[in-house]
Amino acid sequence: MLHETLLALSAMMGVIMDMYHEAVVAVRRRTVVGRRRSPW
């Protein structure tokens, strides 16, 4: 039972990290489009 809980938690963390990463990439891309100078 504990193992299943850990698996569910790790899966949820993976989904959250994927969503967070996509949001960070979108914000960074928007910032780059706004500045046009910085490579970040």
C-alpha positions as CSV (number, residue, x, y, z in Angstrom):
1,M,0.0,0.0,0.0
2,L,2.8,2.4,0.8
3,H,4.5,1.6,-2.5
4,E,1.3,2.4,-4.4
5,T,1.0,5.7,-2.5
6,L,4.6,6.6,-3.4
7,L,4.0,5.7,-7.1
8,A,0.9,7.9,-7.2
9,L,2.8,10.8,-5.5
10,S,5.7,10.5,-7.9
11,A,3.3,10.4,-10.9
12,M,1.6,13.5,-9.6
13,M,4.9,15.3,-9.0
14,G,6.0,14.4,-12.6
15,V,2.8,15.9,-14.0
16,I,3.1,19.0,-11.9
17,M,6.8,19.4,-12.9
18,D,5.8,19.0,-16.6
19,M,3.2,21.7,-16.3
20,Y,5.6,24.0,-14.4
21,H,8.3,23.5,-17.0
22,E,5.9,24.3,-19.8
23,A,4.7,27.5,-18.0
24,V,8.4,28.5,-17.5
25,V,9.2,27.9,-21.1
26,A,6.2,29.9,-22.3
27,V,7.0,32.9,-20.0
28,R,10.7,32.8,-21.1
29,R,9.7,32.7,-24.8
30,R,7.3,35.6,-24.3
31,T,10.1,37.6,-22.5
32,V,12.5,36.8,-25.3
33,V,10.0,38.0,-27.9
34,G,9.5,41.2,-25.9
35,R,13.2,42.0,-25.5
36,R,14.6,40.5,-28.8
37,R,18.1,41.1,-27.4
38,S,18.8,38.6,-24.6
39,P,19.2,34.9,-25.6
40,W,17.4,33.9,-22.5
